[in-house]
């Protein structure tokens, strides 16, 4: 499992989930027992992730995204900077947890991280380096912190029983007919279950949804749909099932898709791991409050005129440390 940034796959804290990302700054005064640190990371180190996320979003949505005002009146630039800041502060806090639990980076890992940092830095343009204001040592600092955060997640959850059974993750392959009218649905059911019934042909003619071939995994649909489709064997056709104002007829094509089930097992396992670590981390934060100095973030802004294009900080990490 990777300690991740953001809310859209790569930018949505997989470890901390949306609740942490969306929290932003509470604006509350620290209590006297809280520790104050200068910053989670220096401005140069922080700019590595600012540039990465800035450029990824611009690739997805074009430079028209800069200046967009979100519900509540916050600009997208400020929203994104808040997410990066929160991520870096969480990463520093997890590094503190690592230190307290004796979790360290060994010499072989340090060398691999040095090579990774060198490759990333050497791949930057002069404009990238000028925009971020970084040297290779800044890159290595952030990569080492990110690696240590991932190691901490793994170490703190490895003894937990998070096993996922085939039954919990089971995926089936189906064909589906979608209709809006109950009476029509019953008539179509008679067609597909009658002598010489042609489910696929009838689906193409009558279904209101052009997507006929589907997969369904445990927990993905309503209970009524799930109870129906997971009771089917290969070749069986279901009765009409009402769900959300629509009427469905299903035909089972494969009552156990082994490859898809294994993939879903991994997704469920990772989610359990994230949830487990989130609980551990929240308890640690409550017992070890830290207030970071946010002053450097007043100096950072995002503009469509920024001269930077780098996007591969996390992609390169994944290549060096797949899982």
PyMOL commands that set and color helices and strands:
alter all, ss='L'
color gray80, all
select helices_A, chain A and resi 17-21+43-61+63-65+76-100+107-122+126-132+136-157+166-169+182-193+199-206+223-229+258-287+295-299+313-320
alter helices_A, ss='H'
color red, helices_A
select strands_A, chain A and resi 35-37+171-179+213-217+241-243+246-254+290-292
alter strands_A, ss='S'
color yellow, strands_A
deselect
rebuild
show_as cartoon
